[in-house]
Structures are given as structure tokens and as C-alpha cells.
Amino acid sequence: MQEFFHSFNPEVSGYIFMWVILIMFVVMIAIALERAFYIIVRSNVNAPRFMAEIRKLVINGDFKKAMNLSKAAGSKALPEVTLAALAEADKKEFVDYRAIQNAVDEATLEIIPKLTTRTGYLAMIANIATLTGLLGTIFGLIKAFTAVSMAGAEASTNLAAGISIAMITTYFGLLTAIPSIVVYTVINTKTTKIIDDIDEHSVKLIHLLTGSK
């Protein structure tokens, strides 16, 4: 571990690769935390349970209470779309299917970019961290092979230093890339689930609303 931290020293050959990967590691952590909070905590809702309550209220004709329930959910994704549909349906005595559909589409188009933004950077960071580690590995091997052609104690020192650079940069690159890929997969899967819930339940709500007034 001491050797790992020592590799960030500017006096060590190949330190630049370690600092580049470290920057990507910090950015990855920041994006992962922000996206995990936004997707899993702020935007997620128990869709079947929430929509079951909304359906009961709509069937009973209590649109105001259904809207208040959606507002109470805060800035969560599905309730925002539900609120847009309910607000449009509550405006008129006779519900226009096209108007409700347009309201849902507009709300969905506003929400989806918020759900997907910055998530793709996690996959990009994983790829770049791996390639940067590989680049450091090649740099270290070049240094090691160059040392082979030398003679004396300096050759052994440079050979060991080159191999060390090759191994540590690969290690740190993978240490950054693997968590990034895992977090990207988890967040992307959860995002897809939220979008699927919006698509499914918004269609069901539109059909319910058009037959409820």
C-alpha cells in the first residue's frame, strides 16, 4: 500500500497516469452518489401501490384527492406524470383522450432526461480508466525492457521500477473501472424500471380517466 501511494509522487516515473486515474475515480464517486440519490431515493416510488390508490380515487371521482396524493409524493417521477394527467382531466367536464395523452407525453419528456443525465459518464469513465491503466502498463513495460539492455545496479532498479509502474497503473485503473461499471449497471437498470413504470401506468391511467367522466 505504501508503494501504491508513493506512485503519486512526481519523482516517480508514470505518476501522471496515477493522477489521471485518481481524477476519474473522484468524478466517478461524485456522479455515482448523485445519480444513486436522484434515481433510487428522489425519483423512485412503489408504482403498484401508488397507482392502486390513484385508481381507487379516480374510480370514485375524487380527482382533487388524487391530485393531492400525487403532489404529496414530491418530485418522484411517476407521480409527476400522474399529476399532469389528473390536472388535465380535472379541467373539463368531458375528458379529451388526446389532451390527456399530450399532457402525459409532455411530462414524460421533461422527466426522462433528468433520469438519464450523467449516467452514461460512468460507463465512459470505466472505459477510460481501464485504457489509462493499460497505457501506464505499456509505459512501465517500455521502461522495464529498456532497463534490460542496461548494465549494473541501475538496470535492476529501472527494471523493478518499470514493472511496478505497469502493475500499479493496471491495478488502479481496474479499481476505478469495476465499481464504475457495477454502479452504472445498477443505476441504468433502476432508471429503465422507472421509465417502464411510467409507460405502463400512464397508459392505464389514461384509459381509466377517459372512462371515468
N, C-alpha and C positions, 0 to 999 in steps of 0.2 A: 504493500500500500504506500509505503514511503517512496518507493521508486515511481509509483503512479503519479503522486503529487509533485515529485521532483521533475517529472517530464514537462510540466508547465513553465519551468524556469527558462527564460530566454537564452541562457547559456547552453541549453541542451538542444542539439540538432533536432529539427522536426517539431519543435514546440508549437509552431504556428498551427499545425494540424489539430493539436490538442485544444487550443484555444477556439478554433473554428467549431469543433465538435461541442465544446462546452457552451458556446453561444447558442448553438442549435438545441442543446439539452435544456437550457434555461427557457428558451422560447417554447419548446415542446411542453414543458411543465406548465407554463403560463396558459397556453392555449388549451391544454387538456383540462386544467382546473376550471377555466372559464366556460368551456363547452359542456363539461360534465355538469356543472351547476345549472347552466341555462337549459340543457336538454332534460336532465334527469329530475332536477328539483323544480325549476321555474316553469317549464313548459309541459311537463308530463301530468297526466290525470288518469284516474281509473275510469277508462272510457265506458265500459259496460254499465258500471254502477251509476256514473254521472248521467248517461243517456237514459237509463231506466227511469230516473227521477224526472228528467225533462219530458219524456214521453207521457208519464202519468199526468203531469201538469198540462201539457198540450191537449191531451185527450179530454181533460176536464175543462178546457177552455180558459185556463188561468195563465194567460200569456205574460202578464206582468210578473207573476211569481216566478215563472220560468226564466224570464229575463234577469230578475234579481238573483236567481240561483247562478246563472251564468256570470253575472258581474261579481258575485261573491268569490268565484273561483280565481279572480285576479287576471293575470296576463297569461294564463295557460292557453295552449294552442287550440284545442278542441272547443273549450267554452267561448273563445273569441269568435270562432266561426259560427257556433250555435247562436250566440248573441246577435250576430249580424243577420242571420236568417229570421230569428224571432222578432227583431226590431222591424224588419221589412214586412213581415206578416202582420204585425200589430198595427201598421199604418192604415190599412184599408179593410173594409168590411169583406170584400171578396179578394182572396189571395191569388195573385198572379204568379203562376209557376215560373215564368221567365224572369220576373223581377226577383223572386227568391233565389233562383239559380245564379243570377248575376251578383247578388249580394254575397252569396257563399263563395263564388269564384273570386270576387274582389278581395274578400277577407283572406282566403286561402293563398292568393298570390302575394299578399302582404306578409303572411306568416312564414311561408316556406323558405324564402331567402334568409330570414332570421334564424331558422332552424339549421340550415345547411352552411351558413357562412363560417369560414375559417376551419371547418372540419377537415377539408382536403389538405390543408397545410401539414397536418400530422403525418399523412402518407408521404408527402413531399419531403418532410424533414427526415423520415425514416430512410428514404432512398438516398438523400444527400449525405446523411451521417454515415451510412454504410460505404458510400463511394469515397467520402473523405477519409474514412478509416483505411480503405483499400489504397488510396493514394499515399497515405502515410506509410502503409506497409511496403509499397513499391519503393518509396524514398528510403526507408530503412534497409531494404534488401540491396538497393544500389550502393548504399554506404557500406554494408557488410561485404558485398562482393569486391568493392574497391579495396577494402582492408585486406582481403585475401592476397592481393598482389603486392602488398607491402611486406616489410620485414621488421622484426624486432617486437618490443613490447607494445609499441604504439599500434601495431597491426592487431594485436589481440584486443586492445582497448577499443579500437574503432569497430572491430567485428562484433564485440559484445554490445556496443552502443547501437550499432545498426540493427541487430536482431531485437534489441529492447524496443527501439522505436517501432519496428514492424509489428511486434506483438501488442504493445500498449495501445497504439492507434487503432488497431483492429478491435481490440477489446473494448475501448471506449466508444468506438463507432457502433458496435453491436449493442453495447449497454444503452445507447441512446435510441437506436433503431427498434429494438424489440419492444420496449414499453410503448413506443410511439405507435407501432402497428397494432398492438393489442388495444390501446385506448381508442385509436381510430376505428377499429372494427366494432368495439362495444358502442361507441357513440353513434356511428353510422347506422348500426342495426337498430338502436333505440330511436333514432331520427326517422328511419323508414317506417317503424312501427307507429309512431305518432302520425305521420303523413297518411299511412294506410287507414288509421282510425278516423282521421278527418274525412277521407274519401268515402269510407263505408257509412259512417254515421250521418254525414251531411246529406247523402242521398236518401237515407231512410227518413231523416227529419223533413226533407223537402216533400217527400211523398206523404208524410203524416200531416204536414202543415196544409198542403193543398186539398186535403180531405177533411180538415178539421173546422173549416169556416164555410 
